[in-house]
Amino acid sequence: MPEMSYSHIDRATVLAEALPYIQKYAGKTVVIKYGGNAMISDDLRAAVMSDMILLSLVGIRVVVVHGGGPEISDMLRRVGKESVFVDGLRYTDEETMELVQQVLCGKINKNLVSTLNRMGGKAIGLCGLDGAMLTAVKLDKKYGLVGEVTGVNPAPIEDCLNSGFIPVIATIAQGIDAETSYNINADTAAAKIAVALGAEKLLLLTDIRGLLRDRDDENTLIHVVHCSEVPALVRQGIISGGMIPKVDCCVEAVRSGVKRTHILDGRIPHSILIEMLSDEGIGTMLL
């Protein structure tokens, strides 16, 4: 009998392990918020894109919601404008809003779509203005043209999914309190979209391992958090800074019907597949 190399057997074992997960999630909707280093590094971007395509090909309805902070900051720098943040949100005046819309709905969105298509996926780019998919009012004047989502029209997204496409969504919303577009935090938008679609899962890709008991020690990852535990973790300072709005989005999504939410390390290649299709699971799951 010819000797099989371990790598072949390992590969087959991994694929066999994925089967029950593929069966479980086939036909279900998964919303992936894509941002951070996974957007900047070419290798990580290729890994994320191939994960999305694979999930889509095995019958999982994949929806991508993307940010674009670093690219927006880069564009502002080029036109001589400084990026200003208030409570972790980008202060957005009219000129900044114009650039945000150009960069998010134009350059970033279309680059993601073309990369997915080039790699053999079927993707369509949308922004929150299309079909009045995202509507919003001004969140607070201290942030400028940053919006609070008041409504999600899932029909354009459903149309794409039903036609076999991966919708790739830029988070600009149509103002209903003024004739303006609003910049929407991508985590928040992803959570609202996941709720409107009745998604099975919401995955937020970030630049950290997940929720850590000790933020300087990646070995203190908390694998599972129940929504009821969140206030105590905030009081203890375990959830702090930029993690608070992320966790709040997850809690709101779970309480509004999304089955599971995950904060995943986008710096790990194929973290989406590991989370979705293996016994391992990485990152922090909120339920």
DOTOR-318776 format. One line per field, with one value per residue (C-alpha): residue number from 0; residue in one letter; x, y, z. Coordinates in nm, 3 decimals, padded with zeros to 5 digits, m for minus. Each point is the difference from the previous one (the first is absolute). Layout:
! DOTOR-318776
i: c(NUM|...)
aa: c(A|...)
x: c(X|...)
y: c(Y|...)
z: c(Z|...)
! end
This chain:
! DOTOR-318776
i: c(0|1|2|3|4|5|6|7|8|9|10|11|12|13|14|15|16|17|18|19|20|21|22|23|24|25|26|27|28|29|30|31|32|33|34|35|36|37|38|39|40|41|42|43|44|45|46|47|48|49|50|51|52|53|54|55|56|57|58|59|60|61|62|63|64|65|66|67|68|69|70|71|72|73|74|75|76|77|78|79|80|81|82|83|84|85|86|87|88|89|90|91|92|93|94|95|96|97|98|99|100|101|102|103|104|105|106|107|108|109|110|111|112|113|114|115|116|117|118|119|120|121|122|123|124|125|126|127|128|129|130|131|132|133|134|135|136|137|138|139|140|141|142|143|144|145|146|147|148|149|150|151|152|153|154|155|156|157|158|159|160|161|162|163|164|165|166|167|168|169|170|171|172|173|174|175|176|177|178|179|180|181|182|183|184|185|186|187|188|189|190|191|192|193|194|195|196|197|198|199|200|201|202|203|204|205|206|207|208|209|210|211|212|213|214|215|216|217|218|219|220|221|222|223|224|225|226|227|228|229|230|231|232|233|234|235|236|237|238|239|240|241|242|243|244|245|246|247|248|249|250|251|252|253|254|255|256|257|258|259|260|261|262|263|264|265|266|267|268|269|270|271|272|273|274|275|276|277|278|279|280|281|282|283|284|285|286)
aa: c(M|P|E|M|S|Y|S|H|I|D|R|A|T|V|L|A|E|A|L|P|Y|I|Q|K|Y|A|G|K|T|V|V|I|K|Y|G|G|N|A|M|I|S|D|D|L|R|A|A|V|M|S|D|M|I|L|L|S|L|V|G|I|R|V|V|V|V|H|G|G|G|P|E|I|S|D|M|L|R|R|V|G|K|E|S|V|F|V|D|G|L|R|Y|T|D|E|E|T|M|E|L|V|Q|Q|V|L|C|G|K|I|N|K|N|L|V|S|T|L|N|R|M|G|G|K|A|I|G|L|C|G|L|D|G|A|M|L|T|A|V|K|L|D|K|K|Y|G|L|V|G|E|V|T|G|V|N|P|A|P|I|E|D|C|L|N|S|G|F|I|P|V|I|A|T|I|A|Q|G|I|D|A|E|T|S|Y|N|I|N|A|D|T|A|A|A|K|I|A|V|A|L|G|A|E|K|L|L|L|L|T|D|I|R|G|L|L|R|D|R|D|D|E|N|T|L|I|H|V|V|H|C|S|E|V|P|A|L|V|R|Q|G|I|I|S|G|G|M|I|P|K|V|D|C|C|V|E|A|V|R|S|G|V|K|R|T|H|I|L|D|G|R|I|P|H|S|I|L|I|E|M|L|S|D|E|G|I|G|T|M|L|L)
x: c(00.000|00.155|00.079|m00.223|00.174|m00.139|m00.083|m00.254|m00.165|00.000|m00.158|m00.271|m00.067|m00.040|m00.242|m00.199|m00.018|m00.144|m00.293|m00.240|00.064|m00.065|m00.325|m00.094|00.058|m00.108|m00.271|00.064|00.120|00.333|00.097|00.374|00.126|00.330|00.256|00.332|00.327|m00.182|m00.086|00.351|00.220|m00.016|00.050|m00.270|m00.237|00.045|m00.068|m00.315|m00.130|00.059|m00.181|m00.300|m00.005|00.028|m00.286|m00.211|00.075|m00.110|m00.337|00.047|m00.148|00.293|m00.051|00.308|m00.014|00.323|00.163|00.298|00.148|00.367|m00.079|m00.223|00.274|00.248|m00.227|m00.058|00.375|00.048|m00.236|00.162|m00.276|00.063|m00.205|m00.182|m00.160|m00.260|m00.070|00.154|m00.224|00.140|m00.117|m00.157|m00.051|m00.148|00.332|00.100|m00.342|00.054|00.336|m00.136|m00.275|00.246|00.250|m00.247|m00.265|00.248|00.358|m00.019|m00.336|00.081|00.350|m00.149|m00.264|00.251|00.237|m00.279|m00.107|00.357|00.049|m00.304|m00.273|m00.315|m00.019|m00.205|00.086|m00.269|m00.001|m00.262|m00.143|m00.099|m00.370|00.003|00.154|00.128|m00.181|00.128|m00.028|00.288|00.146|00.125|00.129|00.334|00.078|m00.109|m00.160|00.009|m00.335|m00.207|m00.174|m00.380|m00.090|00.136|m00.170|00.133|m00.168|00.304|00.223|m00.250|m00.028|00.377|00.009|m00.293|00.182|00.312|00.209|00.205|m00.119|00.289|m00.138|00.154|m00.145|m00.130|m00.362|m00.266|m00.097|m00.371|00.034|00.203|00.105|00.333|00.175|00.126|00.314|m00.094|00.232|00.052|m00.039|m00.334|m00.119|00.102|m00.198|m00.312|00.024|00.046|m00.317|m00.201|00.107|m00.070|00.363|00.127|00.336|00.170|00.381|00.198|00.359|00.233|00.371|00.000|m00.050|m00.344|m00.095|00.298|m00.013|00.344|00.040|00.380|m00.029|m00.156|m00.022|m00.278|m00.251|m00.361|m00.157|m00.366|m00.184|m00.371|m00.172|m00.097|00.371|00.088|m00.084|00.222|00.286|m00.031|00.008|00.311|00.168|00.036|m00.220|00.131|00.086|m00.075|m00.117|m00.311|m00.182|00.100|m00.143|m00.309|m00.066|00.028|m00.232|m00.259|00.016|m00.043|m00.287|m00.166|00.010|00.346|00.095|00.373|00.243|00.377|00.289|00.276|00.368|00.026|00.381|m00.028|m00.023|m00.331|m00.137|m00.350|00.027|00.151|m00.291|m00.275|00.105|00.216|m00.030|00.268|m00.173|00.218|m00.073|m00.280|m00.358|m00.285|m00.334)
y: c(00.000|00.336|00.219|00.305|00.313|00.138|00.325|m00.175|m00.176|00.319|00.186|m00.263|00.003|00.377|m00.019|m00.279|00.207|00.289|m00.204|00.026|00.374|00.042|m00.193|00.210|00.334|m00.079|00.247|00.214|00.361|00.109|00.370|00.068|00.343|00.037|00.257|00.064|m00.167|m00.270|00.277|00.144|m00.310|m00.161|m00.352|00.037|00.158|m00.296|m00.244|00.186|00.018|m00.371|m00.080|00.204|m00.168|m00.348|00.062|00.137|m00.300|m00.250|00.173|00.248|00.344|00.236|00.376|00.222|00.337|00.198|00.298|00.187|00.213|m00.016|00.079|00.293|00.135|m00.038|00.190|00.280|00.026|00.034|00.298|00.153|m00.076|m00.143|m00.297|00.095|m00.263|00.066|m00.296|m00.235|00.124|00.203|00.363|00.050|00.352|00.055|m00.017|m00.315|m00.155|00.055|m00.177|m00.279|m00.069|00.002|m00.230|m00.243|m00.033|00.045|m00.113|m00.246|m00.154|m00.054|m00.133|m00.261|m00.096|m00.034|m00.206|m00.240|m00.031|m00.049|m00.280|m00.185|00.138|00.181|00.336|00.317|00.331|00.195|00.296|00.093|00.260|m00.267|m00.078|00.214|m00.305|00.199|00.307|00.211|00.317|00.202|m00.182|00.308|00.329|m00.053|m00.271|00.203|m00.204|m00.332|m00.173|m00.220|m00.269|00.033|m00.264|m00.283|m00.105|m00.353|m00.044|00.102|m00.234|m00.287|00.053|m00.041|m00.309|m00.161|00.051|m00.173|00.313|00.105|00.354|00.228|00.298|00.342|00.162|00.335|00.074|00.229|00.277|00.024|00.311|00.201|m00.015|m00.164|m00.333|m00.123|m00.190|m00.313|m00.200|m00.330|m00.222|00.165|m00.027|m00.367|m00.076|00.179|m00.174|m00.340|00.060|00.113|m00.312|m00.236|m00.113|m00.314|00.161|00.338|m00.009|00.314|m00.017|00.204|00.042|m00.182|m00.360|00.074|00.099|m00.041|m00.018|00.163|00.215|m00.053|m00.378|m00.170|m00.325|00.151|m00.012|m00.035|m00.250|00.044|00.298|00.006|00.334|00.011|m00.001|00.310|00.277|m00.166|m00.038|00.372|00.089|m00.215|00.181|m00.325|00.150|00.353|00.262|m00.096|m00.345|00.147|00.104|m00.330|m00.207|00.224|m00.074|m00.372|00.016|00.199|m00.248|m00.304|00.161|00.081|m00.356|m00.069|m00.346|00.053|00.288|m00.035|00.242|m00.154|00.071|00.109|m00.029|m00.380|m00.136|m00.181|00.094|00.002|m00.363|m00.111|00.161|m00.115|m00.348|m00.160|m00.129|00.248|00.334|00.302|00.346|00.090|m00.117|00.203|m00.169)
z: c(00.000|m00.096|00.294|00.034|00.115|00.325|m00.172|m00.224|00.292|00.206|m00.288|m00.041|00.376|m00.004|m00.292|00.167|00.320|m00.200|m00.136|00.298|00.017|m00.372|00.042|00.303|m00.171|m00.358|m00.101|00.310|m00.011|00.147|00.022|00.002|00.105|m00.179|00.110|00.172|m00.101|m00.195|m00.249|m00.021|m00.033|m00.346|00.138|00.265|m00.250|m00.236|00.288|00.107|m00.357|m00.061|00.329|m00.114|m00.340|00.151|00.243|m00.284|m00.225|00.269|00.021|00.285|m00.072|00.060|00.049|00.030|00.178|m00.018|00.161|m00.136|00.278|m00.105|m00.367|00.102|00.228|m00.287|m00.241|00.254|00.051|m00.376|m00.016|00.308|00.250|00.343|00.125|00.320|00.225|00.269|00.236|m00.258|m00.287|m00.289|00.016|m00.343|m00.139|m00.347|m00.185|00.189|m00.073|m00.371|00.015|00.222|m00.252|m00.292|00.172|00.164|m00.272|m00.283|00.034|00.290|m00.087|m00.366|00.075|00.235|m00.256|m00.282|00.220|00.095|m00.364|m00.119|00.254|m00.132|00.225|m00.110|00.174|m00.037|00.166|00.184|00.232|00.257|m00.240|m00.255|00.033|00.318|00.164|00.299|00.131|00.286|00.204|00.141|00.300|00.184|m00.132|00.176|m00.260|m00.302|m00.279|00.184|m00.007|00.225|m00.205|00.014|m00.259|m00.212|m00.322|m00.056|m00.344|m00.217|00.206|m00.022|m00.377|m00.036|00.223|m00.180|m00.331|00.137|00.058|00.301|00.085|00.105|00.191|00.069|00.311|m00.116|00.092|m00.142|00.241|00.075|00.217|m00.256|m00.366|00.073|00.015|00.335|00.089|00.198|00.224|m00.188|00.310|00.079|m00.360|m00.018|00.317|m00.129|m00.337|00.170|00.203|m00.305|m00.192|00.290|m00.027|00.168|00.079|00.012|m00.023|00.081|m00.127|00.224|00.067|00.334|00.108|00.146|00.352|00.237|00.382|m00.007|m00.310|00.005|m00.002|m00.303|00.198|00.212|m00.286|00.119|m00.240|00.091|00.151|00.080|m00.056|00.367|00.099|m00.205|00.255|00.265|m00.250|m00.086|00.372|00.049|m00.292|m00.198|m00.271|m00.053|m00.261|m00.361|00.111|00.171|m00.321|m00.167|00.285|00.019|m00.370|00.068|00.301|m00.192|m00.290|00.228|00.191|m00.333|m00.130|m00.148|00.136|00.057|m00.032|m00.012|00.045|m00.212|m00.056|m00.363|00.025|00.005|m00.357|m00.061|00.344|m00.157|m00.114|00.330|00.184|m00.234|m00.112|00.270|00.356|00.104|m00.001|00.066|00.130|00.239|m00.053|00.147|00.052)
! end
